[in-house]
Amino acid sequence: MSIQIVTAALTVAVATVQMPAGAPGTGAPSGTATTRYCLKVDPPTGSRIGTIQCRTREDWAALEVDVDQEWADNGVRVVG
C-alpha cells in the first residue's frame, strides 16, 4: 500500500515539472523580412504601464534586441 502511495506522489511531482524559461525551441516563429514581432517593453522611468512594440527583426536588431532570445519571456504576437 505505501509503495503505491509513494509511486502516485512521484508521478504527480514529475508531471508538474515545467521546462525552464529559455529552453530550446522557444525562439520566435519564422517569418518574412516584413513580418513584425510584437514584444512587451519595460515602461519608461516614472511609469508602471508597460507597452507592446511591434517591429521587424531588422528593426529589433538595430536596437540590439535578439528577438529569438526575448520571445520566450516577452513575445506577444506576430503580425504579417
N, C-alpha and C positions, 0 to 999 in steps of 0.2 A: 504494500500500500504506500509506504513512504517513498519508494523508488518512483512510483507513478506520480506522486506529488512533485518531487524534485524534477522529474522529466518534464512535467507540464510547466513548471515555473521557468525552467531553462528555455523551453520552446517559446514562451511568451517574451522572455528577455531578448532572445535572438531576433524575434520577429519585430521588435520595436526599435532595433538599432537602425539609425539613419546614416546615409552616406554623408561624409563631411563636405562642407562648402568648398567649392573649387575642385571637386572631384572630376576626373577625366570625363569628357563627353558633355560638359555643361557650358561649352562655348556658345556664342551667338549663332543663330541659324544662318546659313549661307544665303546670299542674295546677289543682285546685280550691282553695278557701280552706282546706280541711283537709289538703291534701297536705303531707307533711313532707319536707324536703330535708336529707339527711344529708351533713355536711361534716366533713373532718378538722380537728381543733382542736389548736393548739400545746399541748404538755404544760405543766403548771404548773411554776413555778420549783422546781428541785431534782430534777426527774424527767426521764427521757428517753423515757417512754412516752406517746405521743400518744393522743388519744381521738377518737371519732367521735360527734358530737351530731346528733340529728335534731329539727328544729323547723320550724314553718310559716314562710312568707315574712314574715308579720306579726311573729312572734317574733324572727326574724333581724333585721328592720328595727329593732325596739326595741333591739337590741344594736348598732345602726349597722353591720350587715353587709349588703352588697349581694350577694344570692345569685347573680345573673347574673354579676357580676364575679368572684366567688370560685369559681364552679363549675368553670372550666377547670383550675384548679390543685388544688382541694381537694374537689371533688364526688365522692361515693361512690355514693349511690343515692337513689332517690325512693320514698317509702312512701305508698301511698294513691292 
